[in-house]
Amino acid sequence: MIRLTLFSFFLLLVFPAQAETPIIQYGDRFHPVVGRDGMVVSQERLASQIGADILARGGNAVDAAVATGFALAVTLPQAGNLGGGGFMLIYLAEQQKTIALDYREMAPAAAHRDLFLDDQGNVDKQKARFSHLSAGVPGTVAGLVEAQKNYGELSLAEVLKPAISLASGGIEVSYPLAYSLQRAEQRLKISQASAGYFFRADGSSMKPGDNWKQADLAKTLKRIAQRGADGFYRGPTAELIVDEMQRGGGLITHRDLQQYRVVERESVSGTFGDYTVVSMPPPSSGGVHLIQMLNILEGWDLKALGHNSADYLHRLIETMRRAYADRSEYLGDPDFYQVPVARLLAKPYAKLLREGVDLDKASLSSDIKPSLEQYQESPETTHYSVWDKHGNLVSNTYTLNFSYGSGISVKGAGFLLNNEMDDFSSKPGSPNAYGLVGKEANAIAGGKRPLSSMSPVILFKEGRPVLATGSPGGSTIITVVLQTLLNMMVFDMNVAEATAAPRIHHQWLPDLVILEPGIGADTRAKLKQMGHKVMPEPRVLGRTQSISNFGGPIFFGATDYRWPGGAAVPVN
């Protein structure tokens, strides 16, 4: 039978012809999608199918990941993108090597620390989030092209061909896409170009079943297929970007575009029992704090506490509280700020934080401060995962920041601008749109990459990869991924069960616990008795896209049931 949460039931009401819960329960077990020769799992079905088709034609995991990434720019405009940036983890089976590609956006050279402050020294949120000034130099095209050039086996033109075909020939508007566009209508119509791209000629909303063609986006994709990154960062597309900046008072120049660089960084890793967790280093805060939290939690017998019991969730909340406090102080672009990664990941530091937790009573976030000075050594997004039959895999998270970014499109180029500049600390101690607080380490500077919570992960056991996962969700990404890993590593859930289980979130400030539907009333009541401030209404957290393989030729995939339209597509 299909298990329905209140949220998935709501989705069925909103999207009656297309909503589905892809995680199926037989008896008392949830079962994932199964494949034998590889798999692609993403938030949008057409893009997943394109990636799987690339694998079936002999492409490797990187070929499929690049094809999926460009396809999502066509089929999932709220998060799939050309105008954003992200992080990609690549595991090469033959070399037993993990590569961390940082293609995060960069601040234009003219950006400065007071860019978004008004005359009174307060943050102008409109300017930081919904203006041309909010756009960082896009990294997605450079990142996908770089991955393809260095680690793919097919030609760039071959992996771009499906996305070009979708953009030029048109896609059928799905119920989720129509609903998403309706929700963003007011913001998108502020931009004349966006109004033309995302709505009918008469200004009305597109309906499910409409054929949506994106001619300007197809032209942009064709230039990339022909010239690689130069087809975006130089030539006609670059001209269109700079023209858009000049029309709207933005900062990105031809020089900014030409100087954009992808950075190959050393991944961060940590151990939890028999497992090794590998993730992105700064400017992602995700990898560092994911491993930091696992280090803290490793000191308790979590399984004995019971999954999602109040005592278990109390320990999660207190661990999250301490990690996010450290995030506010110590994380930033490592090319501009010396991030103390080794100290944050040290097991003795985790022990110090763990010993500060009262197991019967909630802490106050106002009493929890960044704590490294007490210890001396003796970051709207989408994720997709790809695994090929040779054992290569990709875990990729990329974003425009908000859903549809700033809402501003590049006229003539067919794609949206990001609003990633809001991920910097516009003013020390002032929260961004996700409530995250930062300080000097994440201050605005020209050429700097803003801090991110994006956390693509590869999980290893006994030296071989067993899981690729990640999630959208802004500040909740790290805690969503954390609980997915714990569900599998501690509670022996399969990938579908780990995806379906209810989640929680706490991020230090604001001092508030978010609980998903499915956390029981008794558990909620006990958390309140312990002193936790619980959000009155449940909220849905994240949308993981995961593939697991614990040996042999069988792959298990799960797309998150929390939003319809995604798919785990196997290659059989």
LOVEX-804244 format. One record per residue (C-alpha): residue number from 1; x, y, z. Coordinates in Angstrom, 2 decimals. Each point is the difference from the previous one (the first is absolute). Example, Ala and Ser with C-alpha at 12.3 -4.5 7.8 and 13.67 -1.06 7.14 Angstrom:
2
{site 1,{12.30,-4.50,7.80}}
{site 2,{1.37,3.44,-0.66}}
END
This chain:
572
{site 1,{0.00,0.00,0.00}}
{site 2,{1.02,3.66,-0.27}}
{site 3,{0.79,1.70,3.30}}
{site 4,{-1.36,3.57,0.03}}
{site 5,{1.14,2.70,2.40}}
{site 6,{-2.19,3.07,0.45}}
{site 7,{2.36,1.85,-2.35}}
{site 8,{-0.06,-2.63,-2.72}}
{site 9,{-3.80,-0.09,0.28}}
{site 10,{0.01,3.77,-0.51}}
{site 11,{2.17,-0.45,-3.07}}
{site 12,{-2.47,-2.48,-1.44}}
{site 13,{-2.71,2.62,0.41}}
{site 14,{2.12,2.66,-1.71}}
{site 15,{1.46,-2.23,-2.72}}
{site 16,{-2.66,-2.72,-0.49}}
{site 17,{1.17,-1.26,-3.39}}
{site 18,{3.70,-0.12,0.67}}
{site 19,{0.79,-0.03,3.70}}
{site 20,{1.28,-3.31,1.20}}
{site 21,{1.76,-1.53,2.94}}
{site 22,{2.85,-1.93,-1.57}}
{site 23,{0.91,-1.77,3.23}}
{site 24,{-2.19,-3.08,0.27}}
{site 25,{-0.74,-1.90,3.21}}
{site 26,{-0.38,-3.78,-0.09}}
{site 27,{-0.98,-1.28,3.39}}
{site 28,{2.08,2.08,2.40}}
{site 29,{2.89,0.81,-2.37}}
{site 30,{0.53,2.81,-2.49}}
{site 31,{1.65,-1.12,-3.22}}
{site 32,{2.15,2.11,-2.33}}
{site 33,{0.23,-0.11,-3.78}}
{site 34,{2.38,-2.78,-1.11}}
{site 35,{2.40,-0.01,-2.95}}
{site 36,{2.88,-2.19,-1.22}}
{site 37,{2.23,2.10,-2.27}}
{site 38,{-0.05,3.43,1.57}}
{site 39,{-2.49,2.61,1.11}}
{site 40,{-0.81,3.73,-0.01}}
{site 41,{-2.14,1.60,2.70}}
{site 42,{-1.06,3.63,-0.29}}
{site 43,{-2.84,2.33,0.90}}
{site 44,{-1.45,-0.08,-3.54}}
{site 45,{-0.96,-3.10,-1.97}}
{site 46,{1.06,1.11,-3.51}}
{site 47,{3.45,1.00,1.22}}
{site 48,{0.44,-3.33,1.79}}
{site 49,{-1.00,-1.85,-3.16}}
{site 50,{2.47,2.00,-2.09}}
{site 51,{2.81,-0.90,2.40}}
{site 52,{-0.98,-3.67,-0.05}}
{site 53,{-0.11,0.04,-3.82}}
{site 54,{3.56,1.37,-0.06}}
{site 55,{1.11,-2.88,2.23}}
{site 56,{-1.79,-2.49,-2.25}}
{site 57,{1.86,1.41,-3.02}}
{site 58,{3.36,-0.64,1.61}}
{site 59,{0.61,3.24,1.84}}
{site 60,{1.44,-0.05,3.48}}
{site 61,{-1.40,1.55,3.18}}
{site 62,{1.51,3.41,-0.78}}
{site 63,{-1.47,0.04,-3.52}}
{site 64,{-3.41,-0.80,1.47}}
{site 65,{0.39,2.58,2.78}}
{site 66,{0.88,2.77,-2.46}}
{site 67,{-2.89,-0.95,-2.28}}
{site 68,{-2.36,-0.04,2.99}}
{site 69,{1.27,3.38,1.23}}
{site 70,{-0.59,1.71,-3.34}}
{site 71,{-3.39,-1.72,-0.39}}
{site 72,{-1.13,1.28,3.41}}
{site 73,{0.73,3.53,-1.23}}
{site 74,{-2.83,-0.60,-2.48}}
{site 75,{-2.46,-2.10,2.01}}
{site 76,{0.45,1.31,3.58}}
{site 77,{0.52,3.76,-0.39}}
{site 78,{-0.55,0.76,3.68}}
{site 79,{3.28,-1.75,0.89}}
{site 80,{1.59,-1.63,-3.05}}
{site 81,{2.08,2.71,-1.54}}
{site 82,{2.67,1.56,-2.18}}
{site 83,{0.16,3.18,2.05}}
{site 84,{0.83,-1.49,3.39}}
{site 85,{2.72,-2.19,1.48}}
{site 86,{0.66,-3.03,2.13}}
{site 87,{2.18,-2.82,1.23}}
{site 88,{0.72,-3.37,-1.59}}
{site 89,{1.55,-3.08,1.55}}
{site 90,{1.35,-2.53,-2.51}}
{site 91,{1.20,-3.47,0.96}}
{site 92,{2.21,-1.74,-2.57}}
{site 93,{-0.17,-3.75,0.68}}
{site 94,{3.14,-1.04,-1.87}}
{site 95,{2.16,2.54,1.83}}
{site 96,{-1.98,-0.31,3.27}}
{site 97,{0.13,3.78,0.09}}
{site 98,{-2.55,2.66,1.01}}
{site 99,{0.11,3.42,-1.67}}
{site 100,{-1.71,3.08,1.46}}
{site 101,{-0.89,2.61,-2.64}}
{site 102,{-0.88,3.44,1.33}}
{site 103,{-1.94,1.96,-2.59}}
{site 104,{-1.64,2.33,2.49}}
{site 105,{-0.84,3.50,-1.21}}
{site 106,{2.53,2.78,0.63}}
{site 107,{-0.57,3.61,1.01}}
{site 108,{0.68,2.48,-2.82}}
{site 109,{3.26,1.91,0.38}}
{site 110,{-1.85,3.22,0.84}}
{site 111,{-1.89,-1.58,2.93}}
{site 112,{0.89,1.25,3.50}}
{site 113,{-0.97,-0.76,3.59}}
{site 114,{-2.57,2.87,0.27}}
{site 115,{-1.67,-0.77,-3.35}}
{site 116,{-3.45,-0.60,1.47}}
{site 117,{-0.01,2.49,2.88}}
{site 118,{-2.31,3.02,-0.09}}
{site 119,{0.77,3.49,1.32}}
{site 120,{-0.81,-1.13,3.54}}
{site 121,{2.36,-2.97,-0.22}}
{site 122,{-2.80,-2.58,-0.22}}
{site 123,{-0.22,-2.79,-2.57}}
{site 124,{-2.20,0.89,-2.98}}
{site 125,{-1.61,-3.41,-0.51}}
{site 126,{-1.62,0.92,-3.30}}
{site 127,{3.36,0.97,-1.46}}
{site 128,{1.74,-3.08,1.45}}
{site 129,{-2.57,-2.50,-1.26}}
{site 130,{-2.00,1.34,-2.95}}
{site 131,{2.21,2.42,-1.93}}
{site 132,{2.69,-0.34,-2.66}}
{site 133,{2.52,0.70,2.77}}
{site 134,{-0.98,-3.29,1.67}}
{site 135,{1.51,-2.06,-2.84}}
{site 136,{3.38,-1.64,0.38}}
{site 137,{2.06,-1.03,-3.02}}
{site 138,{-1.60,-3.30,-1.11}}
{site 139,{2.02,-3.19,0.36}}
{site 140,{-2.32,-2.77,-1.22}}
{site 141,{1.03,0.00,-3.66}}
{site 142,{3.72,0.07,0.85}}
{site 143,{-0.46,-2.76,2.56}}
{site 144,{-1.95,-2.38,-2.24}}
{site 145,{2.30,0.62,-2.97}}
{site 146,{3.11,-0.52,2.15}}
{site 147,{-1.34,-3.28,1.38}}
{site 148,{-0.84,-1.21,-3.50}}
{site 149,{3.36,0.99,-1.46}}
{site 150,{2.08,-1.62,2.74}}
{site 151,{-2.03,-3.04,1.02}}
{site 152,{-2.67,-0.74,-2.63}}
{site 153,{0.36,-2.36,-2.94}}
{site 154,{-2.48,1.46,-2.50}}
{site 155,{0.21,3.35,-1.77}}
{site 156,{-1.52,3.10,1.54}}
{site 157,{-2.25,0.39,-3.04}}
{site 158,{-1.35,-3.52,0.51}}
{site 159,{-0.93,0.50,3.64}}
{site 160,{-1.56,3.42,-0.73}}
{site 161,{-2.08,-1.23,-2.91}}
{site 162,{-2.98,-1.23,2.08}}
{site 163,{-0.29,3.30,1.90}}
{site 164,{0.15,1.98,-3.25}}
{site 165,{-2.71,-2.20,-1.46}}
{site 166,{-2.23,0.53,3.05}}
{site 167,{0.47,3.77,-0.10}}
{site 168,{-0.58,0.39,-3.73}}
{site 169,{-2.70,-2.65,-0.49}}
{site 170,{-1.79,0.77,3.22}}
{site 171,{-0.97,-1.94,3.10}}
{site 172,{-3.44,-0.84,1.30}}
{site 173,{-0.71,2.18,3.03}}
{site 174,{-0.48,-2.26,3.00}}
{site 175,{-2.29,0.61,2.96}}
{site 176,{2.94,0.72,2.35}}
{site 177,{1.53,2.48,-2.48}}
{site 178,{-3.30,1.80,-0.59}}
{site 179,{-0.60,0.23,3.74}}
{site 180,{3.54,1.27,0.64}}
{site 181,{-0.29,2.70,-2.66}}
{site 182,{-3.34,1.17,1.38}}
{site 183,{1.52,0.37,3.46}}
{site 184,{2.88,2.10,-1.43}}
{site 185,{-2.13,2.03,-2.43}}
{site 186,{0.09,3.32,1.83}}
{site 187,{3.78,-0.04,0.37}}
{site 188,{0.74,-1.29,-3.51}}
{site 189,{-2.20,2.60,-1.70}}
{site 190,{2.07,2.84,1.46}}
{site 191,{2.61,-0.97,-2.62}}
{site 192,{-1.22,0.65,-3.54}}
{site 193,{2.20,-2.80,-1.32}}
{site 194,{-1.26,-2.49,2.61}}
{site 195,{-3.60,0.96,-0.71}}
{site 196,{0.59,-0.85,-3.65}}
{site 197,{1.81,-3.26,0.68}}
{site 198,{-2.18,-1.57,2.70}}
{site 199,{-3.52,1.08,-0.95}}
{site 200,{-2.24,-0.06,-3.05}}
{site 201,{0.08,2.84,-2.54}}
{site 202,{-3.14,1.51,1.56}}
{site 203,{1.62,-0.10,3.45}}
{site 204,{-2.08,-2.88,1.31}}
{site 205,{1.51,-2.97,1.79}}
{site 206,{0.98,-3.14,-1.85}}
{site 207,{-2.21,-2.98,0.71}}
{site 208,{0.87,-3.69,0.43}}
{site 209,{0.26,-1.58,-3.42}}
{site 210,{1.13,3.19,-1.78}}
{site 211,{3.00,-0.33,-2.30}}
{site 212,{2.69,2.40,1.24}}
{site 213,{2.75,0.94,-2.43}}
{site 214,{3.09,1.97,1.12}}
{site 215,{1.63,1.28,-3.20}}
{site 216,{2.46,2.41,1.63}}
{site 217,{1.15,-2.63,2.49}}
{site 218,{0.50,-2.45,-2.88}}
{site 219,{2.25,2.55,-1.73}}
{site 220,{2.05,0.43,3.18}}
{site 221,{0.37,-3.77,0.40}}
{site 222,{1.06,-0.34,-3.65}}
{site 223,{2.76,2.58,0.51}}
{site 224,{1.27,-2.00,2.99}}
{site 225,{-0.11,-3.24,-2.02}}
{site 226,{2.04,1.63,-2.75}}
{site 227,{2.53,1.98,2.03}}
{site 228,{-0.03,-1.47,3.48}}
{site 229,{0.31,2.48,2.87}}
{site 230,{1.00,2.73,-2.47}}
{site 231,{-3.48,-0.32,-1.47}}
{site 232,{-1.31,1.43,3.27}}
{site 233,{2.74,2.13,1.54}}
{site 234,{1.03,1.65,-3.28}}
{site 235,{-1.78,0.94,-3.20}}
{site 236,{-3.75,0.60,-0.50}}
{site 237,{-1.19,-1.52,3.29}}
{site 238,{2.51,2.05,2.00}}
{site 239,{-1.16,3.10,-1.88}}
{site 240,{-3.60,-0.73,0.99}}
{site 241,{0.97,-0.48,3.67}}
{site 242,{1.96,3.26,0.13}}
{site 243,{-2.78,1.86,-1.81}}
{site 244,{-2.46,-1.29,2.61}}
{site 245,{2.31,1.19,2.78}}
{site 246,{0.25,3.46,-1.51}}
{site 247,{-3.78,0.25,-0.43}}
{site 248,{-0.63,-0.93,3.63}}
{site 249,{2.98,1.56,1.76}}
{site 250,{1.80,-3.31,0.67}}
{site 251,{3.73,-0.47,0.43}}
{site 252,{1.01,-2.97,-2.20}}
{site 253,{2.37,1.05,-2.80}}
{site 254,{1.65,-1.77,-2.93}}
{site 255,{3.15,-0.22,2.11}}
{site 256,{-1.90,-1.68,2.87}}
{site 257,{-1.38,-2.60,-2.40}}
{site 258,{3.34,-0.68,-1.65}}
{site 259,{1.78,-0.35,3.34}}
{site 260,{-2.44,-2.52,1.48}}
{site 261,{1.80,-3.23,0.95}}
{site 262,{-1.08,-3.41,1.24}}
{site 263,{2.06,-1.18,2.97}}
{site 264,{0.83,-3.65,0.64}}
{site 265,{0.27,-0.32,3.78}}
{site 266,{0.89,-2.77,2.42}}
{site 267,{-3.16,-1.55,1.38}}
{site 268,{-0.61,-0.22,3.74}}
{site 269,{-0.55,-3.38,1.62}}
{site 270,{-0.76,-1.50,3.36}}
{site 271,{-0.86,-3.34,1.53}}
{site 272,{-3.13,-1.23,1.75}}
{site 273,{0.26,-3.57,1.21}}
{site 274,{0.91,-2.16,-3.02}}
{site 275,{-0.86,2.77,-2.47}}
{site 276,{1.95,2.82,-1.61}}
{site 277,{-1.92,3.13,-0.98}}
{site 278,{1.43,2.13,-2.83}}
{site 279,{-1.40,3.42,-0.87}}
{site 280,{0.85,3.48,-1.29}}
{site 281,{2.50,2.23,1.78}}
{site 282,{-0.43,3.78,0.45}}
{site 283,{-1.46,2.18,-1.40}}
{site 284,{-2.58,-2.70,0.72}}
{site 285,{-0.77,-0.09,3.69}}
{site 286,{-1.88,-3.24,-0.57}}
{site 287,{2.86,-2.47,0.00}}
{site 288,{1.76,1.45,3.04}}
{site 289,{-3.08,0.23,2.20}}
{site 290,{-1.51,-3.27,-1.17}}
{site 291,{3.15,-1.80,1.14}}
{site 292,{0.25,2.14,3.15}}
{site 293,{-3.54,-1.01,0.97}}
{site 294,{0.67,-3.67,-0.68}}
{site 295,{3.10,0.25,2.22}}
{site 296,{-2.14,1.33,2.84}}
{site 297,{-2.79,-2.54,-0.49}}
{site 298,{2.40,-2.94,-0.23}}
{site 299,{0.52,0.19,3.76}}
{site 300,{-3.60,-1.03,0.79}}
{site 301,{-1.77,-3.32,-0.55}}
{site 302,{-2.55,1.45,-2.40}}
{site 303,{-1.56,-3.30,-1.00}}
{site 304,{-0.87,-0.83,3.60}}
{site 305,{-1.84,3.32,0.32}}
{site 306,{-2.38,-0.93,-2.83}}
{site 307,{-0.48,1.72,-3.33}}
{site 308,{-1.65,3.43,0.32}}
{site 309,{-0.62,-0.45,3.72}}
{site 310,{0.09,3.19,2.06}}
{site 311,{3.32,-0.98,1.57}}
{site 312,{1.51,-0.66,-3.43}}
{site 313,{-1.34,3.24,-1.48}}
{site 314,{1.20,1.97,3.04}}
{site 315,{3.56,-1.11,-0.72}}
{site 316,{-0.41,0.88,-3.68}}
{site 317,{-1.31,3.47,0.84}}
{site 318,{2.80,0.78,2.46}}
{site 319,{2.58,-1.25,-2.50}}
{site 320,{-1.48,2.12,-2.79}}
{site 321,{-0.09,3.03,2.28}}
{site 322,{3.72,-0.20,0.71}}
{site 323,{1.07,-0.67,-3.59}}
{site 324,{-2.00,2.93,-1.40}}
{site 325,{1.44,2.31,2.67}}
{site 326,{3.48,-0.92,-1.25}}
{site 327,{-1.15,0.51,-3.59}}
{site 328,{-0.82,3.63,0.76}}
{site 329,{3.57,0.73,1.10}}
{site 330,{2.46,-2.20,-1.80}}
{site 331,{-1.23,-0.83,-3.52}}
{site 332,{0.70,1.95,-3.20}}
{site 333,{1.86,-0.12,-3.30}}
{site 334,{3.36,-1.70,0.73}}
{site 335,{1.66,2.09,-2.71}}
{site 336,{-0.71,3.10,2.14}}
{site 337,{-0.20,-1.34,3.56}}
{site 338,{1.90,-2.72,1.82}}
{site 339,{-2.79,-2.38,0.96}}
{site 340,{1.03,-2.18,2.99}}
{site 341,{-1.26,-3.22,-1.61}}
{site 342,{2.29,-2.41,1.84}}
{site 343,{-0.89,1.43,3.39}}
{site 344,{-3.74,-0.06,-0.70}}
{site 345,{0.22,-3.64,-1.11}}
{site 346,{2.14,-1.19,2.90}}
{site 347,{-1.62,-2.74,2.10}}
{site 348,{1.22,1.54,3.29}}
{site 349,{-1.80,3.24,-0.90}}
{site 350,{-3.16,-2.00,-0.64}}
{site 351,{0.42,-1.63,3.40}}
{site 352,{0.23,3.44,1.63}}
{site 353,{-3.24,1.09,-1.68}}
{site 354,{-1.74,-3.27,0.86}}
{site 355,{0.92,0.33,3.67}}
{site 356,{-1.66,3.41,0.06}}
{site 357,{-3.41,-1.47,-0.86}}
{site 358,{-2.51,-0.41,2.84}}
{site 359,{-1.77,-3.24,-0.92}}
{site 360,{-3.20,1.00,1.80}}
{site 361,{-0.34,3.68,-0.86}}
{site 362,{0.19,2.21,-3.07}}
{site 363,{2.74,2.58,-0.32}}
{site 364,{-0.75,3.60,-0.84}}
{site 365,{1.60,1.08,-3.26}}
{site 366,{0.85,3.32,1.66}}
{site 367,{2.25,-1.99,2.36}}
{site 368,{1.75,-1.92,-2.79}}
{site 369,{2.92,1.77,-1.64}}
{site 370,{2.54,-1.05,-2.62}}
{site 371,{2.29,-2.16,2.07}}
{site 372,{3.37,-0.58,-1.63}}
{site 373,{1.65,2.42,2.42}}
{site 374,{-0.84,-2.53,2.73}}
{site 375,{1.85,-2.75,-1.84}}
{site 376,{3.67,-0.38,-0.77}}
{site 377,{1.29,-2.87,-2.13}}
{site 378,{2.35,-2.50,1.81}}
{site 379,{-21.17,8.58,-18.71}}
{site 380,{-9.47,0.21,-6.32}}
{site 381,{2.30,-2.62,-1.15}}
{site 382,{-0.15,-3.38,-1.67}}
{site 383,{2.07,-3.15,0.37}}
{site 384,{0.50,-3.01,-2.21}}
{site 385,{1.99,-3.21,0.26}}
{site 386,{1.43,-2.20,-2.76}}
{site 387,{1.66,-3.44,0.17}}
{site 388,{1.27,-1.97,-2.98}}
{site 389,{0.57,-3.73,-0.43}}
{site 390,{3.77,0.46,0.32}}
{site 391,{-0.31,1.38,3.53}}
{site 392,{0.56,3.67,-0.86}}
{site 393,{-2.42,2.39,1.65}}
{site 394,{-0.92,3.66,0.27}}
{site 395,{-1.73,1.83,2.83}}
{site 396,{-0.89,3.51,-1.17}}
{site 397,{-1.82,2.91,1.60}}
{site 398,{-0.53,3.30,-1.82}}
{site 399,{-2.21,3.02,0.47}}
{site 400,{-1.23,3.50,-0.83}}
{site 401,{-0.43,0.57,3.77}}
{site 402,{-3.73,0.87,0.18}}
{site 403,{-2.52,-1.84,-2.13}}
{site 404,{0.43,1.71,-3.40}}
{site 405,{2.95,1.95,1.46}}
{site 406,{-0.60,3.75,-0.04}}
{site 407,{-2.82,-0.50,-2.50}}
{site 408,{1.96,2.03,-2.56}}
{site 409,{0.78,-1.61,-3.37}}
{site 410,{2.74,0.95,-2.44}}
{site 411,{-1.86,1.46,-2.97}}
{site 412,{0.79,-1.93,-3.17}}
{site 413,{1.83,-2.81,1.82}}
{site 414,{-2.95,-1.84,1.54}}
{site 415,{1.29,-0.64,3.52}}
{site 416,{-0.43,1.41,3.50}}
{site 417,{2.56,1.84,2.10}}
{site 418,{0.96,-1.30,3.43}}
{site 419,{-0.33,2.06,3.18}}
{site 420,{2.91,-1.68,1.76}}
{site 421,{1.50,3.26,1.26}}
{site 422,{-2.54,-0.28,2.85}}
{site 423,{1.95,-3.04,1.21}}
{site 424,{2.80,2.34,1.09}}
{site 425,{-0.21,1.70,3.37}}
{site 426,{-1.28,3.39,-1.16}}
{site 427,{0.50,1.24,3.56}}
{site 428,{1.64,-1.95,2.86}}
{site 429,{-2.70,-1.56,2.15}}
{site 430,{-2.84,0.79,-2.42}}
{site 431,{-1.79,-3.16,-1.21}}
{site 432,{-0.42,-0.81,-3.67}}
{site 433,{-3.25,-1.20,-1.58}}
{site 434,{0.40,-3.42,1.66}}
{site 435,{0.61,1.48,3.46}}
{site 436,{3.68,-0.89,-0.11}}
{site 437,{2.35,2.37,1.75}}
{site 438,{3.58,0.60,-1.12}}
{site 439,{2.95,2.17,0.86}}
{site 440,{3.31,1.15,-1.47}}
{site 441,{0.88,-3.36,-1.55}}
{site 442,{-2.94,0.36,-2.40}}
{site 443,{0.07,3.76,-0.61}}
{site 444,{-0.46,1.23,-3.58}}
{site 445,{3.15,0.51,-2.09}}
{site 446,{0.66,0.10,-3.72}}
{site 447,{0.94,-3.41,-1.40}}
{site 448,{-1.13,-1.82,3.14}}
{site 449,{-2.39,-2.97,0.07}}
{site 450,{-2.90,0.19,2.47}}
{site 451,{-0.39,-2.64,2.68}}
{site 452,{-2.46,-2.76,-0.87}}
{site 453,{-1.85,-2.79,1.79}}
{site 454,{-0.02,-2.26,-3.08}}
{site 455,{1.19,-3.43,1.09}}
{site 456,{0.44,-2.61,-2.72}}
{site 457,{1.15,-3.18,1.75}}
{site 458,{1.54,-3.35,-0.86}}
{site 459,{-0.08,-2.61,2.76}}
{site 460,{2.60,-2.77,0.05}}
{site 461,{0.19,-3.30,1.89}}
{site 462,{3.12,-2.14,0.00}}
{site 463,{1.53,2.20,-2.65}}
{site 464,{-2.80,-0.18,-2.58}}
{site 465,{-2.82,2.48,-0.64}}
{site 466,{-3.43,-1.08,1.26}}
{site 467,{-2.11,3.17,-0.27}}
{site 468,{-0.19,3.26,-1.95}}
{site 469,{-2.44,2.57,1.35}}
{site 470,{-0.74,3.68,0.48}}
{site 471,{-2.90,2.41,0.28}}
{site 472,{-1.28,3.50,-0.67}}
{site 473,{-1.36,2.06,2.86}}
{site 474,{2.22,2.98,0.81}}
{site 475,{1.11,-0.10,3.62}}
{site 476,{-1.79,-3.34,0.54}}
{site 477,{2.15,-1.88,-2.52}}
{site 478,{2.64,-1.07,2.52}}
{site 479,{-2.46,-1.37,2.55}}
{site 480,{-2.09,-1.77,-2.66}}
{site 481,{3.09,-1.79,-1.32}}
{site 482,{1.14,-0.76,3.56}}
{site 483,{-3.26,-1.79,0.82}}
{site 484,{-0.01,-1.90,-3.28}}
{site 485,{3.46,-1.36,0.83}}
{site 486,{-0.93,-0.83,3.59}}
{site 487,{-3.13,-1.82,-1.15}}
{site 488,{2.18,-2.34,-2.05}}
{site 489,{3.15,-0.24,2.14}}
{site 490,{-1.65,-0.31,3.43}}
{site 491,{-3.53,-1.24,-0.61}}
{site 492,{0.71,-2.35,-2.93}}
{site 493,{-2.60,1.55,-2.31}}
{site 494,{0.15,-0.52,-3.73}}
{site 495,{0.30,3.10,-2.18}}
{site 496,{-3.76,0.36,-0.46}}
{site 497,{-0.74,-0.30,3.72}}
{site 498,{2.81,2.45,0.80}}
{site 499,{-1.57,2.44,-2.46}}
{site 500,{-3.56,-0.38,1.28}}
{site 501,{0.69,0.34,3.73}}
{site 502,{-1.16,3.28,1.62}}
{site 503,{2.70,2.62,0.62}}
{site 504,{0.78,2.88,2.35}}
{site 505,{2.12,3.12,-0.24}}
{site 506,{1.73,2.47,2.34}}
{site 507,{2.61,2.58,-1.02}}
{site 508,{0.98,1.84,3.21}}
{site 509,{-1.71,3.24,-1.03}}
{site 510,{-2.90,0.43,0.02}}
{site 511,{-0.33,-2.24,3.06}}
{site 512,{-2.81,-2.09,-1.45}}
{site 513,{-0.46,-3.69,-0.75}}
{site 514,{-1.79,-0.92,-3.23}}
{site 515,{-1.75,-3.38,0.00}}
{site 516,{-1.44,-1.72,-3.06}}
{site 517,{-3.41,-1.66,-0.08}}
{site 518,{0.49,-3.49,1.36}}
{site 519,{1.79,1.00,3.21}}
{site 520,{-2.47,-1.22,2.61}}
{site 521,{-2.00,2.24,2.33}}
{site 522,{1.50,-1.66,3.08}}
{site 523,{3.53,0.61,-1.31}}
{site 524,{-0.85,3.63,-0.78}}
{site 525,{-1.40,0.45,3.50}}
{site 526,{3.06,-1.52,1.68}}
{site 527,{2.35,2.22,-2.01}}
{site 528,{-1.97,3.01,1.22}}
{site 529,{0.23,-1.26,3.58}}
{site 530,{3.77,-0.17,-0.41}}
{site 531,{-0.02,3.68,-0.92}}
{site 532,{0.21,-0.13,-3.79}}
{site 533,{-1.82,2.74,-1.91}}
{site 534,{-1.96,-1.92,-2.63}}
{site 535,{-1.46,1.64,-3.10}}
{site 536,{-3.81,-0.18,0.37}}
{site 537,{-0.68,-1.35,-3.49}}
{site 538,{1.89,-2.90,-1.64}}
{site 539,{2.12,0.79,-3.04}}
{site 540,{1.45,-2.18,-2.74}}
{site 541,{3.80,-0.21,-0.01}}
{site 542,{2.14,-0.72,-3.07}}
{site 543,{-0.36,-2.24,-3.03}}
{site 544,{2.81,-2.56,-0.10}}
{site 545,{0.97,-1.83,-3.19}}
{site 546,{1.93,-3.13,0.89}}
{site 547,{1.57,-3.16,-1.43}}
{site 548,{1.43,-2.86,2.04}}
{site 549,{1.98,-3.12,-0.87}}
{site 550,{1.27,-2.30,2.72}}
{site 551,{1.70,-2.44,-2.35}}
{site 552,{-0.79,-1.84,-3.21}}
{site 553,{-1.65,1.36,-3.14}}
{site 554,{-3.22,1.24,1.62}}
{site 555,{-0.62,3.72,0.50}}
{site 556,{-2.73,1.36,2.27}}
{site 557,{-1.37,3.50,-0.59}}
{site 558,{-2.47,2.27,1.75}}
{site 559,{-1.34,3.40,-1.02}}
{site 560,{-1.55,1.90,2.88}}
{site 561,{-3.78,-0.27,0.31}}
{site 562,{-0.19,3.51,1.48}}
{site 563,{-0.43,1.60,-3.44}}
{site 564,{-1.38,-1.69,-3.12}}
{site 565,{1.65,-0.23,-3.39}}
{site 566,{3.33,-1.57,0.91}}
{site 567,{1.13,-3.44,-1.10}}
{site 568,{2.55,-2.71,0.62}}
{site 569,{0.65,-1.35,-3.49}}
{site 570,{1.96,-3.27,-0.26}}
{site 571,{2.06,-1.32,-2.89}}
{site 572,{-0.90,-3.67,-0.50}}
END
